[in-house]
């Protein structure tokens, strides 16, 4: 966002301006970033590319996770780094969640539609496996999200 030639962070704007920005943002990215129906493909790498290309605002820790993901993608399967990213194993829990978990926010009982950032989180946790054994690299994940962040996107 630019005001008289100087770039201002959306966080420094007024609440009304942030709401307006969010509405414009959702309208612009609807159906390819803000999903209204389940994706037919895994979006882990797609979301990471959006962060890397600064298409999506993100904090420093998200940017570091994305940097690690791309660094690991480059060296996957090498002698020094025995881990590989298995898209089938990353995709399995996402399909399970979208097919079996219902929204509780509106009482409609509709299935949750996972957003690209959620694909990145789940895909990163379940997709990185040892190239020989197939065992997961990450057994636990510590995820900080503001309240109602996951359920807000249920459609």
N, CA, C and O of each residue as an XYZ file, in Angstrom:
620
protein
N       0.844     -1.156      0.000
C       0.000      0.000      0.000
C       0.897      1.228      0.000
O       1.889      1.284      0.726
N       0.549      2.187     -0.800
C       1.388      3.367     -0.947
C       0.587      4.621     -0.656
O      -0.522      4.791     -1.161
N       1.145      5.485      0.148
C       0.527      6.771      0.439
C       1.547      7.840      0.104
O       2.617      7.896      0.710
N       1.224      8.683     -0.852
C       2.094      9.769     -1.321
C       3.543      9.302     -1.520
O       4.487      9.941     -1.054
N       3.694      8.164     -2.230
C       5.021      7.698     -2.599
C       5.739      6.858     -1.561
O       6.726      6.205     -1.898
N       5.285      6.843     -0.305
C       5.936      6.014      0.713
C       5.092      4.773      0.959
O       3.864      4.842      1.013
N       5.752      3.664      1.105
C       5.049      2.405      1.316
C       4.704      2.250      2.792
O       5.569      2.367      3.660
N       3.419      1.984      3.066
C       2.941      1.816      4.437
C       2.392      0.403      4.582
O       1.644     -0.067      3.724
N       2.755     -0.263      5.646
C       2.262     -1.600      5.928
C       0.774     -1.536      6.245
O       0.305     -0.589      6.876
N       0.035     -2.554      5.802
C      -1.398     -2.613      6.089
C      -1.640     -2.655      7.591
O      -2.690     -2.216      8.059
N      -0.687     -3.173      8.348
C      -0.835     -3.255      9.805
C      -0.855     -1.871     10.438
O      -1.464     -1.684     11.492
N      -0.204     -0.909      9.815
C      -0.158      0.450     10.343
C      -1.392      1.271      9.973
O      -1.543      2.399     10.442
N      -2.271      0.721      9.140
C      -3.469      1.430      8.705
C      -4.569      1.351      9.750
O      -4.487      0.559     10.689
N      -5.601      2.173      9.585
C      -6.752      2.146     10.486
C      -7.526      0.845     10.292
O      -7.360      0.156      9.286
N      -8.368      0.521     11.260
C      -9.144     -0.708     11.191
C     -10.074     -0.698      9.980
O     -10.208     -1.714      9.298
N     -10.719      0.439      9.704
C     -11.619      0.554      8.553
C     -10.849      0.307      7.251
O     -11.346     -0.366      6.348
N      -9.644      0.851      7.162
C      -8.826      0.657      5.959
C      -8.385     -0.799      5.841
O      -8.305     -1.334      4.735
N      -8.097     -1.446      6.982
C      -7.725     -2.861      6.957
C      -8.898     -3.714      6.474
O      -8.710     -4.638      5.683
N     -10.106     -3.406      6.947
C     -11.291     -4.147      6.505
C     -11.504     -3.985      5.005
O     -11.805     -4.955      4.309
N     -11.350     -2.776      4.513
C     -11.493     -2.505      3.085
C     -10.434     -3.272      2.295
O     -10.731     -3.867      1.259
N      -9.189     -3.253      2.795
C      -8.101     -3.983      2.142
C      -8.423     -5.472      2.099
O      -8.235     -6.113      1.065
N      -8.911     -6.037      3.218
C      -9.221     -7.463      3.279
C     -10.316     -7.831      2.281
O     -10.211     -8.853      1.604
N     -11.368     -7.012      2.180
C     -12.442     -7.282      1.234
C     -11.902     -7.282     -0.201
O     -12.213     -8.180     -0.984
N     -11.096     -6.276     -0.539
C     -10.495     -6.214     -1.874
C      -9.585     -7.420     -2.126
O      -9.578     -7.987     -3.218
N      -8.824     -7.799     -1.104
C      -7.898     -8.925     -1.193
C      -8.647    -10.217     -1.467
O      -8.263    -10.981     -2.353
N      -9.721    -10.471     -0.711
C     -10.510    -11.694     -0.880
C     -11.151    -11.718     -2.263
O     -11.148    -12.754     -2.928
N     -11.699    -10.588     -2.700
C     -12.304    -10.536     -4.030
C     -11.282    -10.813     -5.123
O     -11.587    -11.506     -6.093
N     -10.074    -10.280     -4.977
C      -9.033    -10.450     -5.978
C      -8.562    -11.907     -6.079
O      -8.341    -12.420     -7.176
N      -8.412    -12.567     -4.927
C      -7.824    -13.904     -4.911
C      -8.830    -15.032     -4.758
O      -8.437    -16.193     -4.644
N     -10.120    -14.714     -4.754
C     -11.137    -15.755     -4.603
C     -10.947    -16.822     -5.684
O     -10.675    -16.501     -6.841
N     -11.089    -18.072     -5.301
C     -10.998    -19.249     -6.165
C      -9.585    -19.658     -6.543
O      -9.426    -20.700     -7.178
N      -8.562    -18.916     -6.198
C      -7.214    -19.435     -6.419
C      -6.325    -19.205     -5.208
O      -5.243    -19.786     -5.123
N      -6.755    -18.374     -4.272
C      -6.078    -18.310     -2.982
C      -7.076    -18.490     -1.860
O      -6.833    -19.269     -0.938
N      -8.174    -17.798     -1.917
C      -9.236    -17.930     -0.923
C     -10.234    -18.924     -1.497
O     -11.063    -18.558     -2.330
N     -10.165    -20.165     -1.066
C     -10.933    -21.237     -1.688
C     -12.343    -21.338     -1.126
O     -12.559    -21.198      0.078
N     -13.291    -21.581     -2.007
C     -14.681    -21.797     -1.608
C     -15.090    -23.250     -1.797
O     -16.158    -23.658     -1.340
N     -14.243    -24.041     -2.473
C     -14.482    -25.470     -2.626
C     -13.136    -26.179     -2.548
O     -12.107    -25.566     -2.834
N     -13.116    -27.451     -2.170
C     -11.840    -28.159     -2.027
C     -11.009    -28.127     -3.300
O     -11.535    -28.231     -4.408
N      -9.716    -27.982     -3.123
C      -8.784    -27.989     -4.251
C      -8.638    -29.404     -4.778
O      -8.738    -30.372     -4.024
N      -8.403    -29.515     -6.062
C      -8.189    -30.826     -6.674
C      -6.723    -31.236     -6.622
O      -6.362    -32.333     -7.049
N      -5.875    -30.344     -6.094
C      -4.443    -30.646     -6.019
C      -3.868    -30.147     -4.700
O      -4.463    -29.308     -4.023
N      -2.718    -30.669     -4.355
C      -2.015    -30.248     -3.151
C      -1.464    -28.843     -3.351
O      -0.858    -28.557     -4.383
N      -1.668    -27.967     -2.378
C      -1.267    -26.565     -2.511
C      -0.094    -26.183     -1.614
O       0.142    -24.995     -1.394
N       0.634    -27.144     -1.100
C       1.762    -26.861     -0.211
C       2.814    -26.011     -0.913
O       3.189    -24.952     -0.409
N       3.287    -26.454     -2.050
C       4.311    -25.700     -2.783
C       3.751    -24.410     -3.367
O       4.458    -23.405     -3.444
N       2.501    -24.431     -3.774
C       1.850    -23.249     -4.334
C       1.826    -22.114     -3.297
O       2.173    -20.974     -3.604
N       1.411    -22.444     -2.069
C       1.366    -21.425     -1.019
C       2.778    -20.924     -0.709
O       2.985    -19.727     -0.510
N       3.736    -21.830     -0.669
C       5.119    -21.428     -0.402
C       5.613    -20.456     -1.475
O       6.329    -19.503     -1.167
N       5.233    -20.692     -2.724
C       5.618    -19.780     -3.800
C       4.950    -18.415     -3.644
O       5.570    -17.387     -3.917
N       3.686    -18.400     -3.206
C       3.005    -17.125     -2.964
C       3.730    -16.310     -1.891
O       3.866    -15.093     -2.015
N       4.189    -16.981     -0.848
C       4.912    -16.296      0.224
C       6.260    -15.812     -0.290
O       6.635    -14.663     -0.058
N       6.988    -16.673     -0.982
C       8.309    -16.313     -1.489
C       8.236    -15.124     -2.453
O       9.111    -14.258     -2.445
N       7.191    -15.091     -3.281
C       7.028    -14.010     -4.257
C       6.339    -12.780     -3.664
O       6.059    -11.814     -4.373
N       6.070    -12.826     -2.355
C       5.436    -11.734     -1.608
C       4.067    -11.361     -2.164
O       3.670    -10.196     -2.137
N       3.348    -12.363     -2.669
C       1.970    -12.164     -3.112
C       1.026    -12.151     -1.912
O      -0.048    -11.551     -1.961
N       1.437    -12.816     -0.842
C       0.634    -12.935      0.363
C       1.434    -12.374      1.523
O       2.599    -12.733      1.690
N       0.832    -11.491      2.339
C       1.564    -10.982      3.494
C       1.826    -12.093      4.509
O       0.959    -12.928      4.765
N       3.017    -12.095      5.077
C       3.374    -13.141      6.037
C       4.400    -12.607      7.024
O       5.172    -11.697      6.720
N       4.389    -13.193      8.209
C       5.352    -12.839      9.233
C       6.692    -13.513      8.998
O       6.835    -14.362      8.118
N       7.657    -13.124      9.792
C       9.025    -13.613      9.627
C       9.115    -15.132      9.807
O       9.864    -15.793      9.087
N       8.365    -15.686     10.753
C       8.462    -17.129     10.988
C       7.871    -17.932      9.827
O       8.376    -19.005      9.498
N       6.812    -17.422      9.211
C       6.246    -18.096      8.041
C       7.248    -18.036      6.893
O       7.453    -19.025      6.189
N       7.868    -16.882      6.708
C       8.868    -16.734      5.643
C      10.051    -17.676      5.880
O      10.594    -18.241      4.931
N      10.446    -17.845      7.131
C      11.544    -18.764      7.438
C      11.139    -20.208      7.152
O      11.947    -20.989      6.649
N       9.895    -20.569      7.469
C       9.418    -21.925      7.185
C       9.396    -22.175      5.677
O       9.751    -23.261      5.219
N       8.981    -21.169      4.912
C       8.960    -21.291      3.456
C      10.385    -21.416      2.915
O      10.644    -22.242      2.039
N      11.305    -20.607      3.427
C      12.706    -20.698      3.000
C      13.268    -22.086      3.282
O      13.954    -22.668      2.442
N      12.973    -22.616      4.472
C      13.438    -23.968      4.817
C      12.836    -24.992      3.873
O      13.527    -25.908      3.427
N      11.553    -24.845      3.565
C      10.875    -25.788      2.669
C      11.567    -25.817      1.302
O      11.842    -26.896      0.777
N      11.851    -24.648      0.721
C      12.499    -24.605     -0.589
C      13.948    -25.092     -0.527
O      14.426    -25.752     -1.450
N      14.640    -24.766      0.560
C      16.021    -25.247      0.730
C      16.024    -26.773      0.801
O      16.873    -27.432      0.201
N      15.064    -27.322      1.541
C      14.975    -28.771      1.666
C      14.543    -29.429      0.352
O      14.978    -30.539      0.044
N      13.696    -28.757     -0.419
C      13.286    -29.300     -1.718
C      14.483    -29.440     -2.656
O      14.567    -30.397     -3.426
N      15.409    -28.477     -2.586
C      16.591    -28.521     -3.442
C      17.533    -29.657     -3.067
O      18.164    -30.255     -3.938
N      17.630    -29.956     -1.777
C      18.596    -30.965     -1.351
C      17.951    -32.302     -0.982
O      18.623    -33.170     -0.427
N      16.664    -32.483     -1.277
C      15.980    -33.719     -0.893
C      16.586    -34.939     -1.562
O      16.961    -34.913     -2.734
N      16.670    -36.006     -0.784
C      17.154    -37.275     -1.305
C      18.654    -37.399     -1.471
O      19.128    -38.429     -1.950
N      19.418    -36.384     -1.092
C      20.872    -36.462     -1.226
C      21.460    -37.271     -0.075
O      20.762    -37.635      0.872
N      22.743    -37.538     -0.179
C      23.432    -38.318      0.856
C      23.385    -37.619      2.215
O      23.211    -38.269      3.246
N      23.541    -36.293      2.213
C      23.541    -35.531      3.462
C      22.141    -35.232      3.983
O      21.985    -34.862      5.147
N      21.122    -35.386      3.145
C      19.751    -35.056      3.529
C      18.822    -36.160      3.020
O      18.377    -36.117      1.873
N      18.530    -37.145      3.869
C      17.800    -38.329      3.407
C      16.284    -38.156      3.296
O      15.574    -39.138      3.079
N      15.782    -36.954      3.437
C      14.342    -36.723      3.420
C      13.878    -36.336      2.018
O      14.596    -35.671      1.272
N      12.653    -36.767      1.674
C      12.031    -36.389      0.404
C      10.610    -35.917      0.679
O       9.986    -36.317      1.662
N      10.110    -35.064     -0.202
C       8.737    -34.578     -0.066
C       7.836    -35.462     -0.916
O       7.910    -35.444     -2.145
N       6.990    -36.232     -0.253
C       6.074    -37.164     -0.910
C       4.687    -36.516     -0.963
O       4.002    -36.426      0.056
N       4.277    -36.065     -2.154
C       3.003    -35.359     -2.295
C       1.807    -36.246     -1.944
O       0.810    -35.750     -1.418
N       1.888    -37.538     -2.224
C       0.777    -38.430     -1.888
C       0.572    -38.502     -0.379
O      -0.561    -38.491      0.102
N       1.666    -38.576      0.358
C       1.559    -38.636      1.816
C       1.137    -37.295      2.403
O       0.493    -37.260      3.451
N       1.485    -36.197      1.750
C       1.062    -34.869      2.199
C      -0.413    -34.650      1.900
O      -1.111    -33.992      2.672
N      -0.887    -35.187      0.804
C      -2.251    -34.972      0.326
C      -3.276    -35.795      1.104
O      -4.427    -35.380      1.242
N      -2.869    -36.951      1.610
C      -3.795    -37.875      2.282
C      -4.531    -37.261      3.484
O      -5.757    -37.364      3.537
N      -3.843    -36.625      4.455
C      -4.576    -36.058      5.589
C      -5.450    -34.865      5.187
O      -6.477    -34.615      5.817
N      -5.055    -34.139      4.160
C      -5.853    -33.000      3.696
C      -7.172    -33.507      3.127
O      -8.233    -32.961      3.430
N      -7.107    -34.552      2.302
C      -8.344    -35.145      1.767
C      -9.224    -35.670      2.900
O     -10.442    -35.492      2.884
N      -8.597    -36.316      3.882
C      -9.357    -36.859      5.007
C     -10.089    -35.741      5.755
O     -11.274    -35.869      6.064
N      -9.385    -34.654      6.041
C      -9.987    -33.534      6.768
C     -11.142    -32.940      5.966
O     -12.219    -32.700      6.513
N     -10.925    -32.703      4.685
C     -11.977    -32.071      3.871
C     -13.190    -32.976      3.675
O     -14.306    -32.482      3.516
N     -12.990    -34.281      3.685
C     -14.104    -35.204      3.485
C     -14.844    -35.539      4.778
O     -16.019    -35.903      4.739
N     -14.159    -35.420      5.939
C     -14.755    -35.925      7.172
C     -15.012    -34.899      8.267
O     -15.768    -35.188      9.195
N     -14.422    -33.727      8.198
C     -14.587    -32.745      9.263
C     -15.647    -31.732      8.844
O     -15.586    -31.166      7.753
N     -16.609    -31.516      9.721
C     -17.710    -30.598      9.454
C     -17.492    -29.282     10.190
O     -16.875    -29.241     11.255
N     -18.008    -28.214      9.603
C     -17.936    -26.896     10.219
C     -18.922    -26.833     11.377
O     -20.040    -27.339     11.279
N     -18.505    -26.214     12.463
C     -19.409    -26.060     13.600
C     -19.794    -24.607     13.826
O     -20.581    -24.316     14.726
N     -19.257    -23.685     13.028
C     -19.493    -22.265     13.269
C     -20.885    -21.808     12.871
O     -21.493    -21.001     13.573
N     -21.395    -22.309     11.762
C     -22.694    -21.828     11.300
C     -23.817    -22.838     11.498
O     -24.973    -22.542     11.198
N     -23.494    -24.013     11.994
C     -24.503    -25.020     12.259
C     -25.020    -25.726     11.012
O     -25.929    -26.551     11.109
N     -24.464    -25.422      9.846
C     -24.950    -26.027      8.607
C     -24.415    -27.438      8.411
O     -24.999    -28.229      7.671
N     -23.316    -27.752      9.067
C     -22.726    -29.078      8.931
C     -21.993    -29.291      7.628
O     -21.785    -30.434      7.222
N     -21.595    -28.217      6.958
C     -20.847    -28.339      5.706
C     -19.411    -28.749      5.999
O     -18.870    -28.453      7.063
N     -18.815    -29.426      5.051
C     -17.421    -29.840      5.201
C     -16.492    -28.635      5.164
O     -16.781    -27.631      4.514
N     -15.378    -28.748      5.868
C     -14.372    -27.696      5.893
C     -13.644    -27.676      4.551
O     -13.335    -28.724      3.983
N     -13.379    -26.480      4.059
C     -12.565    -26.300      2.852
C     -11.224    -25.755      3.317
O     -11.135    -24.622      3.791
N     -10.187    -26.562      3.179
C      -8.873    -26.128      3.654
C      -8.275    -25.106      2.693
O      -8.343    -25.252      1.473
N      -7.694    -24.076      3.277
C      -7.099    -22.989      2.530
C      -5.627    -23.305      2.235
O      -5.054    -24.202      2.852
N      -5.012    -22.574      1.295
C      -3.620    -22.858      0.946
C      -2.664    -22.836      2.139
O      -1.747    -23.656      2.198
N      -2.854    -21.916      3.094
C      -1.957    -21.898      4.247
C      -2.107    -23.161      5.076
O      -1.138    -23.628      5.675
N      -3.309    -23.719      5.116
C      -3.534    -24.961      5.846
C      -2.917    -26.140      5.085
O      -2.411    -27.077      5.702
N      -2.955    -26.098      3.761
C      -2.272    -27.112      2.948
C      -0.772    -27.088      3.246
O      -0.133    -28.134      3.351
N      -0.220    -25.876      3.381
C       1.215    -25.767      3.660
C       1.552    -26.384      5.018
O       2.536    -27.115      5.140
N       0.757    -26.100      6.018
C       1.020    -26.626      7.361
C       0.914    -28.153      7.374
O       1.854    -28.843      7.769
N      -0.221    -28.664      6.945
C      -0.445    -30.118      6.972
C       0.491    -30.829      5.995
O       1.045    -31.882      6.311
N       0.661    -30.248      4.811
C       1.547    -30.856      3.823
C       2.975    -30.945      4.299
O       3.656    -31.940      4.048
N       3.442    -29.906      4.990
C       4.813    -29.916      5.520
C       4.977    -30.963      6.612
O       6.004    -31.638      6.681
N       3.978    -31.097      7.455
C       4.076    -32.058      8.556
C       4.026    -33.508      8.079
O       4.756    -34.357      8.590
N       3.172    -33.787      7.108
C       2.973    -35.174      6.675
C       3.744    -35.552      5.415
O       3.944    -36.739      5.156
N       4.182    -34.571      4.625
C       4.802    -34.870      3.341
C       6.277    -35.197      3.387
O       6.773    -35.924      2.526
N       6.993    -34.675      4.376
C       8.429    -34.944      4.458
C       8.653    -36.292      5.119
O       8.340    -36.484      6.294
N       9.208    -37.236      4.338
C       9.445    -38.592      4.834
C      10.864    -39.028      4.492
O      11.503    -38.467      3.602
N      11.345    -40.037      5.211
C      12.671    -40.589      4.946
C      12.621    -41.350      3.626
O      11.684    -42.111      3.383
N      13.619    -41.151      2.777
C      13.600    -41.748      1.427
C      13.654    -43.265      1.447
O      13.160    -43.901      0.516
N      14.239    -43.867      2.478
C      14.352    -45.318      2.539
C      13.215    -45.964      3.328
O      12.633    -46.956      2.891
N      12.904    -45.396      4.492
C      11.918    -46.022      5.373
C      10.501    -45.514      5.162
O       9.542    -46.218      5.480
N      10.349    -44.303      4.630
C       9.019    -43.712      4.465
C       8.441    -43.144      5.747
O       7.283    -42.727      5.780
N       9.265    -43.127      6.827
C       8.794    -42.578      8.100
C       8.811    -41.050      8.050
O       9.667    -40.447      7.403
N       7.864    -40.445      8.735
C       7.741    -38.994      8.721
C       8.925    -38.307      9.389
O       9.477    -38.795     10.375
N       9.296    -37.171      8.831
C      10.382    -36.356      9.383
C       9.907    -35.623     10.630
O      10.624    -35.556     11.629
N       8.716    -35.082     10.569
C       8.166    -34.313     11.687
C       7.070    -35.118     12.365
O       6.120    -35.566     11.723
N       7.215    -35.292     13.655
C       6.206    -36.014     14.429
C       5.261    -35.060     15.155
O       4.146    -35.432     15.519
N       5.716    -33.836     15.358
C       4.921    -32.828     16.058
C       5.075    -31.492     15.353
O       6.069    -31.240     14.673
N       4.078    -30.645     15.528
C       4.161    -29.292     14.995
C       3.523    -28.337     15.987
O       2.475    -28.639     16.557
N       4.140    -27.204     16.194
C       3.596    -26.184     17.084
C       3.111    -25.047     16.202
O       3.908    -24.360     15.563
N       1.803    -24.852     16.170
C       1.194    -23.907     15.245
C       0.433    -22.861     16.039
O      -0.424    -23.191     16.859
N       0.749    -21.600     15.792
C       0.060    -20.498     16.445
C      -0.823    -19.793     15.426
O      -0.325    -19.246     14.442
N      -2.129    -19.805     15.659
C      -3.084    -19.091     14.820
C      -4.034    -18.330     15.732
O      -4.329    -18.762     16.847
N      -4.503    -17.201     15.244
C      -5.481    -16.468     16.042
C      -6.768    -17.273     16.123
O      -7.006    -18.152     15.295
N      -7.582    -16.983     17.095
C      -8.788    -17.761     17.309
C      -9.713    -17.717     16.097
O      -9.820    -16.707     15.401
N     -10.369    -18.834     15.873
C     -11.324    -19.035     14.785
C     -10.695    -18.932     13.400
O     -11.419    -18.802     12.413
N      -9.400    -18.984     13.301
C      -8.746    -18.819     11.995
C      -9.013    -19.976     11.051
O      -9.162    -19.760      9.848
N      -9.077    -21.173     11.552
C      -9.326    -22.316     10.681
C     -10.774    -22.474     10.305
O     -11.074    -22.903      9.191
N     -11.677    -22.145     11.193
C     -13.101    -22.367     10.937
C     -13.733    -21.246     10.131
O     -14.796    -21.433      9.538
N     -13.102    -20.099     10.102
C     -13.676    -18.961      9.387
C     -13.833    -19.250      7.910
O     -14.721    -18.695      7.263
N     -12.983    -20.112      7.362
C     -12.980    -20.374      5.937
C     -13.886    -21.526      5.546
O     -13.953    -21.883      4.370
N     -14.578    -22.110      6.500
C     -15.466    -23.217      6.175
C     -16.620    -22.693      5.306
O     -17.245    -21.682      5.628
N     -16.880    -23.380      4.233
C     -17.925    -22.936      3.307
C     -18.965    -24.027      3.142
O     -19.932    -23.851      2.401
